[in-house]
Amino acid sequence: MSTKLGVNVDHIATIREARKGKEPDPVAAAMIAELAGCNGITAHLREDKRHIQDRDIRLLRGTVTTKLNLEMAPTQAMVQFAINRQPDMVTLVPEVHTELSTEDGLNVSAKIDELAKYIMTLRNNDIQVSVFIDAETEQVKAAKKVGANYVEFNTGKYATAFELGSREEVDREISALQDMTVLAHKYGLNVLAGRGLNYRNVEAVAQIDGIDEIIIGHSIVSRAALVGMERAVKEMIEAIRG
């Protein structure tokens, strides 16, 4: 089964919020991305509302026909928001107000009881749950323990190695992703991957057996600024297929 593409529309909203106006609309971008063949739409509603707004999630829930994945911090307020909006999936991510974008994976093993409570609540409300984690044995085991349906592996270290590191560093990061994908499936977890992936580096991750979907935002939005959203999405699908 070929790896699918999920499109993150956060940075469409980032452009909009630069002028605090109404365009470009991430909801319109999501519709175009779906028509271009992506498998799902991701949007991160941060607590500081720096890009995606409540309004966007409400409208995305009413228009997305593939799969709506809401990225959010693991807090009681955000859990209640998700229950109210009913995305198909929630991805729990760490949030640091000083970061430009999510950088590190969620330290699930350090918050077992708290995360298990939130995840049970979400799953009891028919929402599947993913946790964004680094490709480490401890975190995969913790993801199983807290009751997640999915893990999304942080590919940031691989992306950095691809741009700045040696061939050995790239191979080491790919090997870690491969090994942790096998372990995740052993525990009955579905596997996603994302962060820092682009048209140049995505193929090696897409070739890892067992990764169901790759989630990409910034690279697609950057390309879309030059050639349009439909073409940018279709080109990424082709890059994933190799």
N, C-alpha and C positions, 0 to 999 in steps of 0.2 A: 504494500500500500504506500503510495507516494505521500511525502510530507506536505501538509496543507499550509496555507498562509493566513494568518490573522493580521488585520491592519489596525494599528493604533492611531487614532485621529487626534491625539492630544495637541500635536504641534500645529494643526490647522487652527485650533482654538488659541494657541500661543500667538499666532499671527493676528488673529482677531483682537485679542486682548491688548496688543501693542497700541491700538488706537481706541480701545474700549467701545468698539462699534458693533456692527452686526455681521460683518463679513471679513474673511470667508467663514462659512458656516460648517462646523464639523459634522452636522447632521447630513447636509448635502454631500459632503465628502464621503461619508459612510455609505450613502446610497450609491454613489458612483463606484466606490470600491467593491461593493457587493455585485453590481452589474458587471464589473470587470473580472469577477471570478474568485474573489477571496472567500475564505471559509468562515470568517467571523470578524466582528468589530470589537476593539478594546478601547476603553476610555478610562482615564485615571482621575477620579474626583478627589483632588487633594483637599486637605482641611483648610489650606490657605486660599483655595479657589483661584489659583494663579492662572489656570487655563480653562479646563472643563468646568462648566457651571451646572447647578442643579437642573436648570432648564434643558441643557443638552442631554442629560441622562433621561429625563422625562420624555423628550422627543425621540431619542434613540430607541427607547423601549417601545415606542409606538410605531417605529418605522423599520427597524432592523429585522430582516427575515431569515438571516442565517443563524448567528449566535451572538448575543451581547455579553461581553465579559467586562465586568466592572472592577477595575483595580482600586484598592482602597486600603487605608491603614486599619489595623485591627483594634478598633475602639467600639465601645457600646453605641455611640452616636452613629457611626458609619454602618454598623450591623443593622440598626433600626432603619436607616435610610435604604439599605439594600432590600430589606424585607418589604418596605413600602413600594419600591420601584420594581422589584422582581426581575433582575437580570437573569440570564440563563446560568451564568457563572460569576463568582466573585474570586478575584485573586488578591490575597492578602500580601501586602508589601510593606517594607519599612518606610517611614517618612522622616526626613530630616529637613527642617525648614530652610537651612542654608545651602542645600544641594541644588544644583541645576536640574537634575533628573535623578531617578532612583539609581543608586550606585551599587550598594551591597545587597546580598540576599538577606532575607528575614532570618533571624536567629531563632528558629523554631524550638530548638532543644532547650533554650533558656526560658521559654514561656509556655511550657507544656500545658499546665492547668488552664491558664487564661485563654490560650488559643483553642484548646479542646472545647471549652464552653462556647466560644463564639461560633466555632465550626458546627457544633451540634445544633445550635440555634438556627444557623443558616440552612443546614441540610434538612432540618425539621420543617422548614418553610420552602422546601422544594428548590433550593438553590445549590448547585454544585460548587465545590470550593477547591481552589488551587492555592498553593503557597509558593511564593517566589523565593528560591533558595540557591545558595551556592552548591556546586556539584561536589558534595562531601557526604561521606557515609553517615556521619552523625546526624546531619540534617535530613537525609532521606529516611532514616529510621524514625526520627522525630515526626516527620510528616505523616508517616503511617500511624504513629501513636496518637496524634491529635485528631485523626479521622478525616484527613483531606482525601478528595477524590483524585486530584492531580498534583503534580509538582511542575513548576516552571523553572528550568535551570537558567541561572544567570550566566550569560555568555560574554559578559563584559571582559573577563580576563583573557578569553580567547581572542576577542576582537582587538584588544590592546596588543597582544602578542603578534597577531597577524600584521598589524601596522608597524610596530616598533621592535618586535622581538626577533629571536632566531627561529630557524626551522624546528629546532629541538623544543623550544617553548611552545610553539604552535602544536606540535605533535603531542606534547604532554597535556595540553588543555583539551585537545580532542579526545585523547585517551581517557581522561577523567570524565568527560561527558558520556563517552561510550560505556564506561564501567558503571557509572551511576544510573544510566538509563536501564541497564540490565538489572541492577539492584532494585530500582523503583518498580519495574515490572514484576520482579520476584515478590514484592510486597503488595502487588495488585494495584499499583498507582499508574495512572496514565501520565504521559510525559509531554510537556511543552518546553519551548526554549526561546529566549529572547534577551536582548540588550546589546547594542552596539553592532548589530548585524546590518550588512549592506550588500549591494549588488556584487561586490568583489569577494566577500568572505563567506557568504551564506551557504555556498554549495557544500562545503565540507561538513557543516552541521546538518544540513538537510539529508546527507547520505548516511547519517547514523541511524541504524535500524532501531525502530522503537520510538523515535520522536514523532509524535502525531502531528504537531503543528508548531510553526515558527511565528512569533509575533514581532512585527516590525513597524516602527512609526517614523522616526526622524529621517531615515534614509529615503523612504517612500515620499514623505512630504517634501523633502528637499528636491527630489527629482520632479515631483509634481509641479513645483514652482516654475520649472523650465519647460516641461512637456505636457502637463496636465495629469490629473489623477488617474484617469482610465489607463493611459499608456504606462504610467509609473507602476501601477499595480500589475498590469500584464507583464511588464518587463521583469518585475520581481518574481512572479510565478515562473517565468522562464528561467531565471537565474537559479531558483530552487530546484527546478527539474534538471539543471545542468545542460 
